[in-house]
Amino acid sequence: MAATLIDGKKIAAELRGAIGARVSALQAAHNLTPGLAVVLVGEDAASQVYVRNKGIATREVGMQSFEYRLPADTSQRVLLDKVNELNDDSAVHGILVQFPVPEQISQQTVIDTISPDKDVDGLHPINAGRLASGHLTGPGAALAPCTPQGSVMLARAALGDLTGAHALVVGRSNLVGKPVAQLLLAENCTVSIAHSRTRDLAGLCRSADVLVAAVGIPEMVKGDWVKPGSCVIDVGINRVEAPEKGLDDAGRPKTKLVGDVAFDDAAQLAGHITPVPGGVGPMTIACLLQNTLTAACRQHDIDEIA
């Protein structure tokens, strides 16, 4: 493998450590403990793991963790009432409703109901608008989505100054593709957005100094699509069958996690690349904690402690 691995676990651990120190300083100076509320509706196994891990990480940095688990048949009205209750709770500085939600609930309505000041997922239209307008610092600045933040941090960790780099984002979702493009523009990159229907996607990928793959298709970005020496940030996390691992107890092929990039081949050409798992994923939770700390300081008109 020619590429240098970008160690998301290590970088996320360093960020969580810095956040923990800042939380301690905030408690000492202002008697303020940031609080993060996570709401889970239903019994989705993956979502339960995510919620548990978020709670552990929140407590480890000294924040308050509030977890609410609602049954799968919860009505939209009941969920929105819970969100509004949390909007009004002064101990809660960040609110995250774990998606997906059951089909009787509108995801967008939930996003719209969360207070923009407590929207630590960065999905509320007001935060999206602030991000699109470049309002990233100072009073009223955007709370940016966590995975895009983490992706850009990893690119900076690998390359340092990103000024002038051609960054290609493969994917156009509101959760990752669009916001990561905005954040890369703020880093003075020249940014292109592509997707699964882009003509000559392979050729466009080969022009990118920074390639962010967030299309949600297992290993769609082939190794020979990668520009030699480039930085590849693989946001994808897909579970696929792995016949080489044998069968599980039920006689079905075991599975493995892969990204949106064909890692083994891409690593032969890239200069830096994130693994899956262990790349972008750990940064998402760390950036969630960062957003919660930022939200707490803003809600109490406190300058963030460096």
N, C-alpha and C positions, 0 to 999 in steps of 0.2 A: 504493500500500500504506500503510495507516494504522499498522500494528503496527511496533514496534521489534524488529529481529532480535536474538535472543539468540545471541551469537557463541560457540558451543561450542569452536571451534578456539582462539580467543584465551584463553578462560578456562581451558581444559585446558593450554595452553602455560604460562600463569602458574602453575598448580598443579604441573606437571612441574618448572618452574624452582625452585619452593620445595622440592619433594621432593629435587631434586639437591643443593641447598644443605644440606639436613638430612642427606642421606647423607654428604656430605663432612665435616660436623661430627661425625657418628657415627663415621666412620673415624678422624678425628683424636683424638677423646676416648676411644674404646673399642676401636679397631682392629677394628671390626666392619663387614663389607660384607654387606648384605642380599642374599640369593640367591633367585631365582624360577625354578622348574622348570615347563616346559610340556611336556605329553605329547600327541602327535597320533597317532591310529590311523587309517590309511587314507590315501587320496589325494584327499579332497574339496578342490576347488580353492579355495573360499572359506575353508575352514579353514586351508589352507596360507598364504594371504595374512594371515589374522588372526595366526597363529603367528609369521610373519616380522615383522609390525609390532610385536608384543608384544616380541619379542627386541630389535629396534632400540630401542624406547622404554626397555626395561630397561637396556640398556647406556648409553644417552645420559644417564641420571641417575646413573650410576656403580655400579649394582648388577651382580651376577653373573647371567648368563642361562644356564640349562641347558635345552637342547632335546632331546627324545627323540622320534624318528619311528619308529613301528612299522607293519608291513604290515597291510593290511586284514583278513587272515585271522588276526590275532593272537587267541589265546583269551582268555577272561575271566581265567583263572588267571594267565596270563603278565602281563597288564596289572595285575592286583591285586598280583602280586609286585613289579612295578616301583614301584607306588604305595607299598607297604610299605617298599621299599628307600629311597625318597625320604623317607618318614616318619622313618626312622632316620638320615638324612644331616644332620649338624649344619651343613653349609654351605648347605643348602636351608631357607629360612624360609617359602616359599610354594609351594604346588603347585596347578597348574591342569591338568586334563585337558580338552582341547578337545572340546566336544560339537558335533554328534552323534557317537556312537560306532557302529561297525558293529552289525548286529542281533543278533549272537551274544553281545553284551556288554550287561549290565544297567546303564543309566546310574545308577540309584539305588544299586546295589551299589557302584559306583565312588565315588559321593559319600560313601556311608557309610564307605568304607575310608580316605579321606583324613583325616589327623589334623585335628580341629577347630581346633587351634592353627595349622595351616598351610593351612587352607581359605580361601584368599584370594578365591575365588569367592563365599564366604558361603552355600553351599548345604547344608552338613552340618546334620542335624536339631538338633544342639546349638546351632549358631550361629543357626538359624532360631528355636529356642526362646528363646535369649537376646534376640534382637531382638524377638520377640513380647512378652516380659516387660518390655521397656523397659530392659534392661541394656546400655547403649550406651557407657558410660565406665567407666574404672577397671579393676582386675585382673579377668580373666575375661570382659570385655565381648565382645559379639558382633562378629565380622567380618561386616559387612553386604555384601550383593551390590553389585557395582560400578555397574551401570547405574542402579539406584534411587538410590544415593548421588549419582551425577552428575546425575540428574534434579532432585533436591532442591537441589543446589548451584546449578544453573542458575535455578531458581525464586527462590532467595534472592538471586542476583546481579541478577535483574530487579526484584524487589519489596522486597528488604530483609527486614524482619521479617514472617514469615508468620502470626503469631499472629492467631487469630480468622478466618482466611480459610476459606471453604468450598472444600475440595479434592475433586475427583472423579477417581477412578482408573478408567479404562475398560480392563478386563483384570484377570484374577484368577490369573495364573500364579504359581508359586512363585519363578520367576526375577525377575519385575519387579512384577507387580500387587500381590501380598500384601506383599512387603517395602517397596515404595515407600509403601504406605498406612501401615505401621508408622512409617516415618521421618517422614512428614508429621504423624502424630499427635504424634511427639516434638517437632515444630516448633509445637505447639499449634494446629494446624489442626483444623477440623471435617471429618472425612473420610467420604466415601461411596465404595463400590466398586460398579461396574457392569460389565456385560459384554454380549456380542452378543445375549443373550436378555432383557435388561432391558426391562421395559415402559416406554414413553415415554422412551426413552434420549435423544432429542433434547431433550425438556423438561428432563430432569435435567442434561444438559450446559449448557443455558442458565442454570442456577442457579449454576454453578461459577465462583469467582474464580480458581482454579487448576485447569486441566484437563490431566490426564496421560493421553495416549492410548497404550495398550500392548496392543492387542487383536489385532494381527497381520493385519489386513484392510486392503488398500490403500484409503486415502482414505475409510474408512467414516464418519469424523466429518466431516459436511458443514459448509460455511462458516457457514450460518445456524443451526447448533447452538451457536455460540460466543457467550458473553456479551460484550457490548461492553466493551472495556477489560480483559478478563481476560488471564491468563497461560497460554499453551498450550505444553505440553511434549510434543513428538511423539517417542515412543520407537520407533515403527515404522520398519522399513527393508524395503521390498518392491521387488522388481524386476518391472516390468511392461513390456509391449510399448509402443513409442513409434513408431507408423507415421509420424508427422510427421518423424522423423529418417531415414526411408528404410530401405533394406535393407542387411544385412551381406553379407559375401563369399559366404555360403551361400544368399543369397536370402531370408533370414528377416528379419522386422521387427526393427530395432534396439530396444534396451531402455533404460529409465531407472529411477532409484531414486525412489520416492515414500514418504511416510510413511503413518501411519494417519489423518492429517488432510488434508482437501482444502485444501492450503496457500494457493493464490492467493485463494480465497474467504474462508477463515478470517482471513487477514492483513488483510482490509478491516475486520474488526470487533475483533479482538484488540488488546490494548494491547502485549503482548510475545508473541513466538512463536519457537520453534526451527525452523531449516531442516532439511531432509533432502536430502542429507547435510550435515554440518558443525555439527550441534547436539549431540545426546546422545552420538553415537558417539565422538567424541574424548575425552569425559569418562570413558567406560568404562575405557579403558586407563589414564588418569591415576589413576583411583580404584583400579585394580588395583595400581599402583605404591604408592599410599598404603597399601593394605592390607598389602602386602609389607613396607613399612617398619615399620608398626605391629606386624606379627607378629614381625619380627626383634627389635624392642625388647622385646616381652613375653617372648619365649623366653629372653632374656638378662637379664631383670629390670632393664631400663634404662628410665628415664623418657623418653618421647618428646621429642626435641629440637624445640622450637618453631621 
